[in-house]
Amino acid sequence: MYFLNVTPTHDPQLLKGVLSLLLLQMLAQRESYGYELVQRLHEIGLSDISDGTVYPALGRLERESRVSARLVSSHSGPARKYYRPTAAGYAALAEGVTGWLAFVEVTNPVLLHPIPTQPGPPNEEVFDD
C-alpha cells in the first residue's frame, strides 16, 4: 500500500462544516467560555484554530438560540461569558452528529483507499447502436 506523505492541515471549509457540532458537543460535556473552548480544540489536535474562528461561531450559535450564555465574574480579569447548549442546541447536536456520521460512512470507503501516484486508464464503454 502506498500513501502520500503529507503534513496534516485542517481545511477551513471542512472545519466550518463541523465547528458548530464540535462546540455544541464540548458545551454539552461541560459549560465553558470562549478561550477555554479554543484550548480544548487545541488539545484534540485542532492547533491551528483561533479565537477569531471560535467567537464568531459562538455568537452565531447564540443568535440561533442553540446556546445560552451567562457572565461569571473572574478573579483573574474581566467577567467570562460561559456558554451551554439550549434544548434547540441539543436537538441540533443530535441531528448534526447523525448527519455527520452518515456522511463519513458514505465518504470513508472512497477516501480510505491508498492514494495512487497517477490515475488509471479510463473505463471504456461499448455502445451498441
Number of C-alpha atoms within 10 A of each C-alpha: 6 9 11 9 6 6 6 6 9 13 8 12 9 9 14 12 11 13 18 21 20 16 26 26 18 17 20 18 11 14 15 19 20 19 15 13 22 21 15 16 20 14 10 8 10 15 14 11 16 14 14 9 14 19 16 12 17 23 15 14 20 18 11 12 14 23 24 19 18 12 12 12 11 9 7 6 7 10 12 16 15 18 25 24 26 18 13 13 24 19 13 17 21 15 12 16 16 11 12 15 11 11 11 11 11 11 11 10 9 9 10 9 11 11 12 11 9 6 7 7 6 6 6 6 6 6 5 4 3
